[in-house]
Amino acid sequence: MPKTEASRAKSPVRRKVRELKSQAYREAILEAAEEVFLRVGFRDAKMSELAEAAGVSTGTLYNYFDNKEAVYASLVEAAHLDMLGTVNSVAERVSEPLPRVRALVRALLERIEERGALLALFMQMGAVTETDIRSVCGTEMEQGYLHYLGLLTEALAAAAARGQIRSDVPVRLLCSALSGAVNGATFAWIHGGQPPGFAEEAQTIVDLFLEGASPR
């Protein structure tokens, strides 16, 4: 094979290697940024601290992010995409209404437990209730959370139509009651030191909700 053809054959491989290396740097930076933002606070964090924690030079860090706001935005985007992928997968996989409700709550708590540090950062930034999501995390994260509530509402509506839960209460209120219980448990878990096993509480949370949502 002529040298020029050999070079062309190798270029896609080299490009793939560069892409993988770039992705590894980004992931390392974002992982380190969570820890730094949580430890010193977003407002006091410096790009040099993020670089040191990630094990890269400050110059390398600026090759990937223009400023710490861009780092934070990438953290939010990653969390948003992760949540959407998770809940959409559950909705497609579980067809029965009440098992879908349980699976959606369980999946959310699993993600919360996995990303406890990031959620603690959001709370540190001022996200305490659903109304704070847009101001702290942006419109995409808010839309993602509304999408999750929509899936939960659809499952509850289907359960009500089958007589599995109360139909004398608007489904939006049932969804608010359940999501409120999840949010309250999450708030307590974060401020309680994030003990392991939080996802296991999904069963109890849904059971407590269903006792009040049982048909009358």
Secondary structure as UniProt FT lines:
FT   HELIX           3..40
FT   TURN            42..44
FT   HELIX           47..54
FT   HELIX           58..64
FT   HELIX           68..93
FT   HELIX           97..114
FT   HELIX           116..124
FT   TURN            125..126
FT   HELIX           130..132
FT   HELIX           133..137
FT   HELIX           139..161
FT   TURN            162..163
FT   HELIX           171..191
FT   TURN            192..193
FT   HELIX           198..200
FT   HELIX           201..213
//
